[in-house]
Amino acid sequence: MKKTVHIIGFSLFYVIVWILSWAPLSLLYFISDFVLYPLVHYIVRYRVRVVQTNLQNSFPDKNKQELQKLQKQFYHHFCDYGVELIKLMHISQKELDKRMTLPNIELFYEQLNQGRNVILVMGHYANWDWLNVLQRKLHAGTTMAVVYQPLSNIHFDQFFLGIRDRFNIYNIKKNNTLREIIRLKQQNNPFIVAMVSDQSPSRNKLDYWTTFLHQDTAVITGMSHIAKQMHFSIYYIDMQQVKRGYYTSTLSILAEDASVWTEEALSEQFIRNVEKTIMANPSLYLWTHKRWKHKRNQEKTA
């Protein structure tokens, strides 16, 4: 019975978002402002306490009014992100190219042309899902792979995978990352593996700590470990919003050859870049994420 209810619920969800995905973004932004925003922020109050705590701790110099303004700006963007994700179902390549610019994408080939593959990293900032546009902007024969965490609900998991499949993205489950990267390397074609790597590590992987947004922060080192082991290059992508519904993403090289760096130094480079990106416009960061749930002195558990 429970399974049937889940299927019916997802089916209704899919029909609604499928219809909405055909609407112009101007209408979707109207829905974001006058339906989703009051629903998510004031009625459901989705993770409002988490957002408030994260903002207070990240910006200790801001007063109450400034924090409240930032909170409202965040929830507006959060709802915009939702409708922009829905729009990916049917957005044309031409429109997405217009809305997501990558001014220095050729920088990838400084390393790819030397036979060194790339790990591309960024934080949960702006609209990371619109970077699906990357694949079609790469030279023929270059694979764009994305590491993702499967959702517990198989129907929603397949829904999001289906959106990425529109753009010929090679999807890699998080737990299969190293195995799939080795598989890609054996094909002897250039590839880029994209990772959103600013989330909180699992409790038994609290290997590296730093200060991030004024707080003790555990950092995932898996990206650094793989890149170092494989002699990959690490690139960072700084995505900023030009105006509503328009983004520009700029590449920079964090490490030409990760094998000559320590994992800690690579992780530190990454987190400092994420911090700089956030400070450009804090409202675009994913403040609902429980980023600081671990404490530095807590014991590891198996």
FIMI-799707 format. One record per residue: residue in three letters; x, y, z of N, C-alpha, C in turn. Coordinates in nm, 3 decimals, padded with zeros to 5 digits. Last residue first. Layout:
<rs>
R   res       nxx       nyy       nzz      caxx      cayy      cazz       cxx       cyy       czz
R   ALA         X         Y         Z         X         Y         Z         X         Y         Z
...
</rs>
This chain:
<rs>
R   res       nxx       nyy       nzz      caxx      cayy      cazz       cxx       cyy       czz
R   ALA    03.265    00.390    01.365    03.273    00.302    01.248    03.144    00.306    01.170
R   THR    03.332    00.727    01.453    03.262    00.601    01.477    03.267    00.519    01.351
R   LYS    03.550    00.958    01.606    03.506    00.885    01.488    03.431    00.759    01.531
R   GLU    03.448    01.204    01.845    03.520    01.082    01.812    03.463    01.022    01.685
R   GLN    03.474    01.559    01.816    03.394    01.438    01.832    03.473    01.316    01.784
R   ASN    03.608    01.796    01.784    03.662    01.700    01.883    03.577    01.575    01.900
R   ARG    03.466    01.944    01.589    03.604    01.904    01.566    03.652    01.795    01.661
R   LYS    03.139    01.830    01.504    03.226    01.911    01.588    03.367    01.855    01.582
R   HIS    02.900    01.842    01.233    03.006    01.775    01.309    03.087    01.876    01.390
R   LYS    02.732    02.011    01.097    02.671    01.923    01.196    02.774    01.850    01.281
R   TRP    02.751    02.216    00.903    02.836    02.218    01.023    02.780    02.128    01.134
R   ARG    02.566    02.187    00.697    02.709    02.183    00.665    02.796    02.164    00.788
R   LYS    02.294    02.110    00.613    02.350    02.099    00.748    02.502    02.081    00.740
R   HIS    02.156    02.342    00.382    02.240    02.224    00.402    02.298    02.225    00.544
R   THR    02.037    02.579    00.342    01.955    02.475    00.405    02.036    02.350    00.438
R   TRP    02.206    02.739    00.195    02.211    02.751    00.341    02.123    02.650    00.412
R   LEU    02.369    02.736   -00.071    02.265    02.646   -00.021    02.269    02.642    00.132
R   TYR    02.411    03.075   -00.196    02.463    02.950   -00.139    02.348    02.868   -00.081
R   LEU    02.317    03.318   -00.274    02.313    03.211   -00.373    02.364    03.078   -00.320
R   SER    02.359    03.511   -00.083    02.222    03.459   -00.097    02.214    03.341   -00.193
R   PRO    02.624    03.606   -00.100    02.590    03.499   -00.005    02.452    03.438   -00.025
R   ASN    02.820    03.686   -00.335    02.674    03.698   -00.322    02.625    03.586   -00.231
R   ALA    03.088    03.678   -00.271    03.046    03.765   -00.381    02.895    03.789   -00.378
R   MET    03.114    03.482   -00.081    03.117    03.620   -00.035    03.078    03.719   -00.144
R   ILE    03.119    03.248   -00.238    03.003    03.279   -00.153    02.999    03.426   -00.116
R   THR    03.377    03.263   -00.351    03.258    03.264   -00.436    03.136    03.305   -00.356
R   LYS    03.535    03.237   -00.121    03.542    03.360   -00.201    03.420    03.373   -00.291
R   GLU    03.466    02.976   -00.046    03.439    03.087    00.044    03.439    03.220   -00.032
R   VAL    03.569    02.831   -00.261    03.424    02.829   -00.234    03.386    02.950   -00.147
R   ASN    03.841    02.883   -00.222    03.774    02.931   -00.343    03.623    02.933   -00.325
R   ARG    03.885    02.752    00.017    03.908    02.897    00.011    03.841    02.957   -00.112
R   ILE    03.839    02.490   -00.056    03.746    02.554    00.038    03.763    02.704    00.040
R   PHE    04.057    02.438   -00.235    03.917    02.429   -00.277    03.826    02.509   -00.185
R   GLN    04.281    02.467   -00.073    04.265    02.549   -00.193    04.119    02.554   -00.236
R   GLU    04.231    02.258    00.109    04.233    02.398    00.155    04.215    02.494    00.038
R   SER    04.259    02.036   -00.053    04.130    02.062    00.011    04.120    02.207    00.057
R   LEU    04.529    02.062   -00.116    04.429    02.065   -00.222    04.291    02.098   -00.165
R   ALA    04.644    02.032    00.137    04.663    02.157    00.063    04.560    02.171   -00.049
R   GLU    04.568    01.769    00.199    04.524    01.880    00.284    04.534    02.013    00.210
R   GLU    04.702    01.617    00.013    04.556    01.619    00.009    04.501    01.737    00.089
R   THR    04.980    01.794   -00.132    04.922    01.711   -00.026    04.770    01.720   -00.037
R   TRP    05.090    01.774   -00.476    05.031    01.845   -00.363    04.995    01.745   -00.254
R   VAL    05.157    01.628   -00.691    05.268    01.697   -00.624    05.219    01.778   -00.504
R   SER    04.924    01.530   -00.799    05.012    01.435   -00.731    05.126    01.503   -00.656
R   ALA    04.787    01.719   -00.946    04.751    01.705   -00.804    04.848    01.615   -00.728
R   ASP    04.897    01.939   -01.157    04.922    01.797   -01.130    04.902    01.776   -00.981
R   GLU    04.774    02.189   -01.141    04.798    02.129   -01.272    04.822    01.979   -01.259
R   ALA    04.521    02.302   -00.936    04.645    02.223   -00.938    04.662    02.161   -01.076
R   LEU    04.325    02.490   -00.995    04.374    02.480   -00.857    04.506    02.405   -00.852
R   ILE    04.251    02.704   -01.252    04.322    02.580   -01.220    04.371    02.585   -01.075
R   SER    03.918    02.818   -01.320    04.055    02.845   -01.276    04.119    02.712   -01.239
R   LEU    03.639    02.938   -01.513    03.730    02.833   -01.469    03.861    02.890   -01.416
R   THR    03.325    03.083   -01.454    03.464    03.105   -01.491    03.553    02.997   -01.430
R   SER    03.005    03.134   -01.568    03.091    03.041   -01.493    03.234    03.052   -01.544
R   THR    02.713    03.324   -01.528    02.840    03.308   -01.596    02.932    03.225   -01.507
R   TYR    02.357    03.326   -01.576    02.477    03.296   -01.499    02.600    03.296   -01.589
R   TYR    02.025    03.424   -01.539    02.144    03.431   -01.623    02.268    03.416   -01.535
R   GLY    01.812    03.440   -01.368    01.803    03.345   -01.477    01.921    03.346   -01.571
R   ARG    01.874    03.771   -01.286    01.785    03.657   -01.262    01.776    03.568   -01.386
R   LYS    02.217    03.824   -01.374    02.086    03.874   -01.336    01.996    03.752   -01.324
R   VAL    02.449    03.682   -01.317    02.457    03.811   -01.385    02.329    03.891   -01.356
R   GLN    02.577    03.490   -01.063    02.453    03.530   -01.129    02.471    03.670   -01.188
R   GLN    02.861    03.276   -01.105    02.796    03.392   -01.048    02.672    03.429   -01.130
R   MET    03.076    03.013   -01.035    02.952    03.052   -01.102    02.892    03.171   -01.029
R   ASP    03.381    02.898   -01.080    03.316    03.005   -01.004    03.194    03.052   -01.081
R   ILE    03.532    02.593   -01.062    03.441    02.675   -01.142    03.364    02.771   -01.052
R   TYR    03.860    02.463   -01.066    03.748    02.517   -00.987    03.661    02.600   -01.080
R   TYR    04.036    02.163   -01.141    03.986    02.294   -01.181    03.872    02.333   -01.087
R   ILE    04.315    01.964   -01.116    04.192    02.006   -01.048    04.159    02.147   -01.092
R   SER    04.451    01.689   -01.302    04.444    01.832   -01.273    04.314    01.859   -01.198
R   PHE    04.574    01.373   -01.172    04.481    01.457   -01.245    04.508    01.604   -01.217
R   HIS    04.706    01.151   -01.067    04.784    01.255   -01.135    04.694    01.345   -01.221
R   MET    04.561    00.976   -00.914    04.553    00.959   -01.059    04.636    01.060   -01.138
R   GLN    04.606    01.059   -00.652    04.637    00.921   -00.689    04.647    00.904   -00.841
R   LYS    04.503    01.320   -00.663    04.644    01.298   -00.633    04.688    01.159   -00.679
R   ALA    04.232    01.274   -00.716    04.312    01.354   -00.809    04.461    01.330   -00.788
R   ILE    04.158    01.123   -00.489    04.149    01.065   -00.623    04.239    01.141   -00.721
R   HIS    04.207    01.309   -00.280    04.270    01.176   -00.280    04.271    01.117   -00.421
R   SER    04.043    01.524   -00.340    04.188    01.543   -00.336    04.260    01.409   -00.347
R   MET    03.789    01.403   -00.318    03.830    01.467   -00.443    03.982    01.479   -00.450
R   GLY    03.792    01.329   -00.045    03.787    01.228   -00.151    03.831    01.282   -00.286
R   THR    03.775    01.496    00.166    03.906    01.488    00.099    03.907    01.387   -00.016
R   ILE    03.552    01.729    00.299    03.565    01.603    00.225    03.697    01.603    00.150
R   VAL    03.613    01.887    00.608    03.615    01.896    00.462    03.631    01.757    00.402
R   ALA    03.465    02.043    00.887    03.524    01.921    00.832    03.508    01.925    00.680
R   THR    03.527    02.351    01.039    03.456    02.281    00.932    03.533    02.157    00.888
R   ASP    03.464    02.615    01.253    03.537    02.490    01.236    03.458    02.401    01.141
R   GLN    03.382    02.927    01.091    03.344    02.810    01.170    03.440    02.693    01.147
R   HIS    03.405    03.140    00.916    03.420    03.166    01.059    03.388    03.045    01.148
R   LEU    03.401    03.013    00.663    03.296    03.106    00.703    03.289    03.120    00.855
R   PHE    03.601    02.767    00.786    03.524    02.803    00.667    03.406    02.888    00.711
R   THR    03.896    02.627    00.885    03.798    02.731    00.918    03.732    02.776    00.789
R   THR    03.923    02.265    00.882    03.973    02.400    00.854    03.870    02.499    00.907
R   TRP    04.021    01.923    00.889    03.943    02.034    00.942    04.008    02.166    00.903
R   TYR    04.001    01.594    00.771    04.065    01.725    00.758    03.970    01.835    00.803
R   ASP    03.858    01.363    00.835    04.004    01.358    00.825    04.071    01.494    00.822
R   LEU    03.612    01.219    00.906    03.645    01.355    00.949    03.797    01.370    00.953
R   LYS    03.465    00.992    00.839    03.565    01.045    00.746    03.598    01.191    00.778
R   ASN    03.256    00.904    00.990    03.380    00.827    01.000    03.487    00.875    00.903
R   ARG    03.045    01.076    00.921    03.103    01.085    01.055    03.236    01.010    01.070
R   SER    03.091    01.218    00.595    03.027    01.124    00.686    03.107    01.122    00.816
R   PRO    03.131    01.577    00.543    03.172    01.436    00.532    03.088    01.348    00.622
R   SER    02.906    01.812    00.396    02.969    01.761    00.517    03.009    01.615    00.498
R   GLN    02.990    01.954    00.072    02.899    01.899    00.172    02.977    01.844    00.292
R   ASP    03.141    02.043   -00.139    03.144    02.123   -00.017    03.051    02.070    00.092
R   SER    03.161    01.944   -00.403    03.238    01.881   -00.295    03.240    01.959   -00.164
R   VAL    03.045    01.827   -00.685    03.007    01.933   -00.591    03.054    01.883   -00.454
R   MET    03.247    01.738   -00.958    03.204    01.704   -00.822    03.162    01.831   -00.748
R   ALA    03.306    01.604   -01.277    03.258    01.716   -01.197    03.207    01.667   -01.062
R   VAL    03.564    01.503   -01.472    03.471    01.452   -01.370    03.433    01.568   -01.279
R   ILE    03.641    01.479   -01.809    03.630    01.570   -01.695    03.528    01.510   -01.599
R   PHE    03.865    01.318   -02.041    03.740    01.331   -01.967    03.755    01.428   -01.851
R   PRO    03.995    01.180   -02.346    03.997    01.283   -02.242    03.862    01.292   -02.170
R   ASN    04.033    00.823   -02.372    03.977    00.948   -02.424    03.978    01.052   -02.312
R   ASN    04.099    00.569   -02.277    04.201    00.652   -02.344    04.144    00.773   -02.418
R   GLN    03.961    00.393   -02.129    03.909    00.417   -02.263    04.000    00.508   -02.345
R   GLN    04.067    00.397   -01.878    04.104    00.285   -01.964    04.056    00.303   -02.108
R   LYS    03.935    00.610   -01.763    04.076    00.626   -01.800    04.121    00.516   -01.895
R   LEU    03.686    00.501   -01.707    03.697    00.608   -01.805    03.840    00.622   -01.855
R   ARG    03.764    00.320   -01.506    03.702    00.271   -01.629    03.712    00.375   -01.740
R   ILE    03.850    00.494   -01.311    03.946    00.400   -01.369    03.892    00.347   -01.502
R   ILE    03.603    00.610   -01.256    03.710    00.693   -01.311    03.818    00.605   -01.374
R   GLU    03.464    00.396   -01.148    03.419    00.452   -01.275    03.525    00.540   -01.339
R   ARG    03.610    00.354   -00.909    03.595    00.247   -01.007    03.557    00.301   -01.145
R   LEU    03.573    00.600   -00.775    03.707    00.557   -00.816    03.699    00.450   -00.925
R   THR    03.280    00.606   -00.744    03.358    00.710   -00.811    03.492    00.659   -00.862
R   ASN    03.075    00.469   -00.631    03.148    00.401   -00.740    03.249    00.494   -00.809
R   ASN    02.947    00.627   -00.453    03.021    00.513   -00.398    03.101    00.438   -00.504
R   LYS    02.818    00.812   -00.629    02.925    00.854   -00.538    03.010    00.737   -00.489
R   LYS    02.769    00.717   -00.966    02.724    00.712   -00.827    02.842    00.737   -00.734
R   ILE    02.791    00.918   -01.243    02.869    00.828   -01.159    02.813    00.832   -01.017
R   ASN    02.683    00.973   -01.576    02.653    00.981   -01.433    02.730    00.875   -01.354
R   TYR    02.763    01.170   -01.833    02.796    01.037   -01.781    02.782    01.043   -01.629
R   ILE    02.524    01.352   -02.021    02.616    01.348   -01.908    02.638    01.204   -01.865
R   ASN    02.354    01.429   -02.231    02.460    01.329   -02.253    02.567    01.330   -02.144
R   PHE    02.141    01.581   -02.166    02.262    01.654   -02.205    02.382    01.560   -02.220
R   ARG    01.944    01.414   -02.081    01.914    01.501   -02.195    02.040    01.564   -02.253
R   ASP    02.045    01.310   -01.848    02.061    01.231   -01.971    02.028    01.312   -02.096
R   ARG    01.955    01.487   -01.655    02.096    01.492   -01.696    02.119    01.418   -01.828
R   ILE    01.688    01.400   -01.641    01.718    01.538   -01.681    01.862    01.548   -01.729
R   GLY    01.722    01.141   -01.546    01.664    01.162   -01.678    01.690    01.302   -01.730
R   LEU    01.811    01.185   -01.289    01.904    01.125   -01.386    01.854    01.147   -01.529
R   PHE    01.575    01.281   -01.178    01.689    01.372   -01.192    01.794    01.316   -01.289
R   PHE    01.416    01.044   -01.198    01.371    01.171   -01.255    01.489    01.264   -01.279
R   GLN    01.553    00.859   -01.048    01.545    00.839   -01.193    01.499    00.966   -01.264
R   ASP    01.503    00.973   -00.797    01.640    00.953   -00.844    01.642    00.938   -00.996
R   PHE    01.230    00.956   -00.777    01.290    01.088   -00.787    01.434    01.079   -00.836
R   HIS    01.218    00.673   -00.761    01.145    00.745   -00.866    01.204    00.885   -00.886
R   ILE    01.364    00.597   -00.536    01.411    00.556   -00.668    01.344    00.634   -00.780
R   ASN    01.460    00.776   -00.269    01.340    00.748   -00.347    01.381    00.721   -00.491
R   SER    01.718    00.837   -00.198    01.658    00.717   -00.139    01.531    00.677   -00.213
R   LEU    01.938    00.932   -00.465    01.832    00.962   -00.370    01.770    00.833   -00.318
R   PRO    02.294    00.912   -00.502    02.160    00.862   -00.534    02.059    00.898   -00.424
R   GLN    02.502    01.176   -00.559    02.456    01.093   -00.448    02.315    01.044   -00.480
R   TYR    02.729    01.188   -00.839    02.606    01.224   -00.770    02.576    01.126   -00.658
R   VAL    02.958    01.322   -01.064    02.941    01.236   -00.947    02.817    01.281   -00.871
R   VAL    02.958    01.330   -01.412    02.914    01.398   -01.290    02.896    01.295   -01.179
R   ALA    03.161    01.379   -01.703    03.099    01.290   -01.604    03.064    01.370   -01.479
R   MET    03.208    01.427   -02.034    03.175    01.502   -01.912    03.101    01.409   -01.818
R   THR    03.459    01.340   -02.265    03.346    01.298   -02.183    03.331    01.390   -02.062
R   THR    03.545    01.427   -02.590    03.569    01.455   -02.448    03.444    01.420   -02.368
R   GLY    03.466    01.396   -02.851    03.549    01.290   -02.792    03.584    01.311   -02.647
R   ALA    03.475    01.737   -02.944    03.426    01.601   -02.972    03.522    01.498   -02.915
R   HIS    03.515    01.972   -02.677    03.555    01.917   -02.806    03.500    01.775   -02.822
R   LEU    03.221    02.103   -02.508    03.354    02.043   -02.512    03.387    01.991   -02.651
R   LYS    02.964    02.180   -02.506    03.061    02.284   -02.537    03.204    02.230   -02.544
R   ARG    02.811    01.972   -02.419    02.802    02.005   -02.562    02.899    02.116   -02.602
R   GLN    02.879    01.971   -02.141    02.910    01.859   -02.230    02.912    01.900   -02.376
R   LEU    02.776    02.206   -02.011    02.919    02.188   -02.038    02.948    02.084   -02.145
R   VAL    02.516    02.205   -01.936    02.545    02.262   -02.067    02.691    02.239   -02.107
R   ASN    02.505    02.136   -01.677    02.488    02.027   -01.774    02.521    02.074   -01.915
R   LEU    02.497    02.352   -01.521    02.627    02.323   -01.581    02.623    02.197   -01.667
R   TRP    02.261    02.365   -01.393    02.264    02.418   -01.529    02.399    02.399   -01.595
R   ASP    02.321    02.278   -01.138    02.261    02.183   -01.232    02.261    02.235   -01.375
R   TRP    02.410    02.496   -00.993    02.509    02.400   -01.039    02.451    02.301   -01.140
R   ASN    02.335    02.794   -00.957    02.258    02.683   -01.014    02.355    02.584   -01.077
R   ALA    02.463    02.904   -00.656    02.395    02.950   -00.776    02.308    02.838   -00.833
R   TYR    02.624    02.623   -00.506    02.611    02.767   -00.521    02.546    02.800   -00.656
R   HIS    02.785    02.411   -00.358    02.640    02.419   -00.382    02.602    02.566   -00.389
R   GLY    03.105    02.444   -00.531    03.018    02.429   -00.416    02.873    02.429   -00.457
R   MET    03.321    02.243   -00.743    03.249    02.366   -00.709    03.167    02.340   -00.584
R   VAL    03.563    02.098   -00.966    03.496    02.108   -00.836    03.428    02.243   -00.821
R   LEU    03.673    01.855   -01.187    03.615    01.989   -01.178    03.533    01.998   -01.050
R   ILE    03.955    01.687   -01.276    03.845    01.687   -01.181    03.800    01.831   -01.164
R   VAL    04.084    01.575   -01.588    04.049    01.686   -01.499    03.938    01.646   -01.402
R   ASN    04.380    01.421   -01.735    04.237    01.440   -01.717    04.210    01.534   -01.599
R   ARG    04.638    01.485   -01.946    04.605    01.484   -01.804    04.456    01.514   -01.788
R   GLY    04.729    01.517   -02.200    04.696    01.381   -02.157    04.661    01.371   -02.010
R   GLN    04.753    01.769   -02.279    04.876    01.707   -02.231    04.852    01.564   -02.182
R   ASN    04.498    01.845   -02.329    04.584    01.825   -02.445    04.719    01.765   -02.408
R   LEU    04.406    01.884   -02.069    04.356    01.769   -02.146    04.445    01.741   -02.266
R   GLN    04.532    02.129   -01.998    04.572    02.003   -01.935    04.528    01.882   -02.016
R   GLU    04.428    02.314   -02.168    04.567    02.331   -02.128    04.620    02.202   -02.065
R   TYR    04.161    02.261   -02.193    04.250    02.191   -02.284    04.398    02.222   -02.262
R   PHE    04.025    02.425   -02.016    04.031    02.281   -01.991    04.143    02.215   -02.071
R   LEU    04.017    02.672   -02.137    04.121    02.649   -02.037    04.134    02.501   -02.002
R   GLU    03.794    02.696   -02.287    03.911    02.639   -02.354    04.025    02.613   -02.257
R   ILE    03.614    02.838   -02.132    03.606    02.692   -02.130    03.727    02.626   -02.197
R   ASN    03.575    03.107   -02.050    03.711    03.054   -02.072    03.716    02.901   -02.070
R   PRO    03.298    03.172   -02.030    03.388    03.252   -02.113    03.526    03.192   -02.140
R   LEU    03.015    03.042   -02.044    03.142    02.988   -01.992    03.255    03.053   -02.073
R   THR    02.677    03.116   -01.957    02.796    03.140   -02.038    02.921    03.089   -01.965
R   MET    02.356    03.048   -01.968    02.473    02.997   -01.896    02.596    03.014   -01.984
R   ARG    02.168    03.155   -02.138    02.155    03.183   -01.995    02.274    03.135   -01.912
R   LYS    02.231    03.069   -02.390    02.218    03.214   -02.367    02.221    03.247   -02.218
R   ASP    02.221    02.796   -02.358    02.348    02.858   -02.395    02.346    03.008   -02.368
R   LEU    01.948    02.771   -02.312    02.040    02.742   -02.203    02.178    02.801   -02.232
R   GLU    01.847    02.835   -02.565    01.815    02.921   -02.452    01.911    02.897   -02.336
R   LYS    01.959    02.627   -02.720    01.985    02.766   -02.755    01.959    02.857   -02.635
R   GLN    01.849    02.398   -02.612    01.994    02.418   -02.601    02.028    02.564   -02.626
R   SER    01.545    02.462   -02.430    01.619    02.439   -02.554    01.768    02.463   -02.530
R   ILE    01.400    02.284   -02.160    01.466    02.405   -02.208    01.546    02.372   -02.334
R   HIS    01.274    02.069   -02.044    01.240    02.101   -02.183    01.308    02.228   -02.234
R   MET    01.390    02.023   -01.796    01.323    01.911   -01.864    01.301    01.941   -02.011
R   LEU    01.476    02.261   -01.687    01.575    02.178   -01.757    01.510    02.062   -01.834
R   LYS    01.268    02.358   -01.537    01.278    02.405   -01.676    01.379    02.322   -01.756
R   ILE    01.326    02.253   -01.286    01.212    02.201   -01.361    01.225    02.236   -01.510
R   LEU    01.538    02.425   -01.222    01.562    02.282   -01.236    01.449    02.216   -01.315
R   GLU    01.403    02.664   -01.203    01.506    02.650   -01.307    01.541    02.504   -01.329
R   VAL    01.248    02.616   -00.982    01.179    02.627   -01.111    01.280    02.619   -01.226
R   GLY    01.457    02.597   -00.786    01.360    02.489   -00.807    01.293    02.497   -00.943
R   TYR    01.579    02.845   -00.798    01.656    02.726   -00.835    01.562    02.609   -00.865
R   ASP    01.373    02.998   -00.694    01.412    03.015   -00.834    01.490    02.894   -00.883
R   CYS    01.387    02.911   -00.431    01.267    02.880   -00.509    01.293    02.899   -00.658
R   PHE    01.639    03.014   -00.368    01.613    02.872   -00.351    01.491    02.829   -00.432
R   HIS    01.598    03.290   -00.398    01.685    03.218   -00.492    01.659    03.068   -00.487
R   HIS    01.423    03.328   -00.180    01.381    03.364   -00.316    01.466    03.290   -00.419
R   TYR    01.589    03.247    00.028    01.470    03.166   -00.004    01.412    03.203   -00.141
R   PHE    01.789    03.454    00.017    01.822    03.313   -00.006    01.700    03.233   -00.046
R   GLN    01.641    03.679    00.081    01.705    03.670   -00.050    01.740    03.526   -00.083
R   LYS    01.574    03.614    00.346    01.468    03.629    00.245    01.526    03.616    00.104
R   GLN    01.834    03.615    00.459    01.750    03.495    00.464    01.640    03.500    00.358
R   LEU    01.908    03.880    00.424    01.982    03.776    00.354    01.903    03.646    00.351
R   LYS    01.726    04.001    00.599    01.724    04.035    00.457    01.793    03.928    00.374
R   GLN    01.812    03.890    00.840    01.677    03.863    00.792    01.663    03.893    00.643
R   LEU    02.067    04.002    00.856    02.053    03.857    00.846    01.914    03.819    00.794
R   GLU    02.003    04.273    00.883    02.083    04.228    00.768    02.069    04.078    00.747
R   GLN    01.868    04.270    01.128    01.798    04.312    01.007    01.872    04.265    00.881
R   LYS    02.071    04.185    01.307    01.951    04.105    01.288    01.880    04.140    01.158
R   ASN    02.400    04.246    01.157    02.297    04.261    01.259    02.171    04.183    01.221
R   LYS    02.708    04.075    01.097    02.582    04.129    01.046    02.480    04.140    01.159
R   ASP    02.926    03.948    01.201    02.928    04.095    01.202    02.797    04.156    01.153
R   PRO    02.899    03.675    01.161    02.882    03.727    01.298    02.878    03.879    01.305
R   PHE    02.813    03.485    00.942    02.827    03.631    00.932    02.805    03.696    01.068
R   SER    02.792    03.223    01.017    02.879    03.255    00.904    02.906    03.405    00.892
R   ASN    02.607    03.218    01.223    02.744    03.174    01.251    02.842    03.213    01.140
R   GLN    02.377    03.313    01.091    02.428    03.381    01.211    02.574    03.346    01.238
R   LEU    02.346    03.121    00.887    02.374    03.261    00.854    02.432    03.336    00.973
R   ASN    02.296    02.885    01.034    02.408    02.892    00.941    02.446    03.036    00.908
R   THR    02.060    02.960    01.172    02.183    02.926    01.245    02.305    02.938    01.155
R   GLN    01.883    02.998    00.954    01.911    03.107    01.048    02.041    03.082    01.124
R   VAL    01.881    02.741    00.838    01.927    02.858    00.762    01.966    02.971    00.856
R   VAL    01.770    02.592    01.046    01.903    02.558    00.995    01.962    02.678    00.922
R   ARG    01.519    02.712    01.067    01.612    02.720    01.180    01.754    02.688    01.137
R   VAL    01.407    02.645    00.818    01.431    02.785    00.852    01.530    02.797    00.967
R   ARG    01.338    02.412    00.676    01.470    02.425    00.738    01.506    02.569    00.776
R   TYR    01.060    02.554    00.550    01.156    02.449    00.521    01.295    02.485    00.575
R   ARG    00.800    02.651    00.614    00.920    02.694    00.689    01.031    02.589    00.675
R   VAL    00.549    02.626    00.509    00.621    02.502    00.543    00.740    02.532    00.633
R   ILE    00.510    02.918    00.522    00.409    02.818    00.561    00.477    02.687    00.601
R   TYR    00.739    03.071    00.456    00.653    03.112    00.566    00.552    03.006    00.612
R   HIS    00.897    02.939    00.255    00.958    03.020    00.360    00.867    03.040    00.481
R   VAL    00.724    02.790    00.088    00.846    02.730    00.143    00.898    02.806    00.263
R   LEU    00.510    02.972    00.033    00.485    02.836    00.079    00.607    02.779    00.151
R   PRO    00.631    03.208   -00.060    00.554    03.211    00.066    00.527    03.072    00.122
R   TYR    00.769    03.078   -00.292    00.838    03.151   -00.185    00.755    03.160   -00.056
R   LEU    00.567    02.957   -00.457    00.669    02.878   -00.388    00.732    02.952   -00.271
R   VAL    00.397    03.186   -00.526    00.346    03.057   -00.478    00.452    02.985   -00.395
R   PHE    00.530    03.415   -00.602    00.399    03.430   -00.539    00.334    03.299   -00.493
R   ASP    00.788    03.349   -00.709    00.768    03.463   -00.620    00.640    03.455   -00.538
R   SER    00.743    03.120   -00.870    00.845    03.118   -00.765    00.818    03.228   -00.662
R   ILE    00.557    03.217   -01.051    00.517    03.111   -00.958    00.614    03.103   -00.841
R   PHE    00.728    03.396   -01.181    00.607    03.447   -01.116    00.558    03.345   -01.012
R   TYR    00.907    03.215   -01.287    00.955    03.306   -01.183    00.839    03.373   -01.110
R   LEU    00.741    03.095   -01.476    00.793    03.014   -01.365    00.847    03.103   -01.252
R   LEU    00.704    03.308   -01.651    00.589    03.257   -01.576    00.636    03.174   -01.457
R   SER    00.968    03.332   -01.743    00.902    03.449   -01.683    00.781    03.406   -01.600
R   LEU    01.023    03.090   -01.864    01.080    03.117   -01.732    01.016    03.238   -01.665
R   PRO    00.726    02.943   -02.008    00.843    03.030   -02.015    00.894    03.060   -01.874
R   ALA    00.642    02.592   -01.967    00.611    02.735   -01.949    00.738    02.819   -01.964
R   TRP    00.717    02.333   -01.965    00.693    02.393   -02.096    00.668    02.542   -02.087
R   SER    00.724    02.264   -01.701    00.852    02.276   -01.770    00.838    02.335   -01.909
R   LEU    00.461    02.226   -01.621    00.526    02.352   -01.588    00.655    02.373   -01.669
R   ILE    00.423    01.960   -01.709    00.344    02.070   -01.767    00.415    02.204   -01.744
R   TRP    00.608    01.833   -01.543    00.619    01.819   -01.688    00.543    01.930   -01.759
R   VAL    00.513    01.890   -01.290    00.639    01.953   -01.332    00.660    01.940   -01.483
R   ILE    00.269    01.738   -01.299    00.269    01.883   -01.272    00.396    01.948   -01.324
R   VAL    00.358    01.478   -01.349    00.264    01.541   -01.443    00.268    01.693   -01.425
R   TYR    00.518    01.433   -01.122    00.578    01.433   -01.255    00.487    01.504   -01.356
R   PHE    00.331    01.440   -00.911    00.442    01.535   -00.915    00.497    01.547   -01.057
R   LEU    00.179    01.216   -00.981    00.117    01.349   -00.978    00.223    01.458   -00.986
R   SER    00.379    01.021   -00.951    00.314    01.039   -01.080    00.247    01.176   -01.089
R   PHE    00.436    01.035   -00.680    00.538    01.074   -00.776    00.476    01.101   -00.913
R   GLY    00.191    00.942   -00.577    00.243    01.074   -00.541    00.345    01.123   -00.641
R   ILE    00.183    00.683   -00.682    00.078    00.779   -00.718    00.126    00.921   -00.692
R   ILE    00.409    00.576   -00.555    00.402    00.580   -00.702    00.299    00.682   -00.748
R   HIS    00.337    00.599   -00.286    00.456    00.667   -00.335    00.453    00.682   -00.487
R   VAL    00.112    00.429   -00.281    00.095    00.571   -00.249    00.213    00.652   -00.302
R   THR    00.239    00.186   -00.334    00.141    00.238   -00.427    00.119    00.387   -00.408
R   LYS    00.393    00.156   -00.104    00.460    00.167   -00.233    00.366    00.227   -00.337
R   LYS    00.191    00.125    00.085    00.281    00.240    00.095    00.350    00.264   -00.039
R   MET    00.083   -00.120    00.000    00.000    00.000    00.000    00.087    00.126    00.000
</rs>
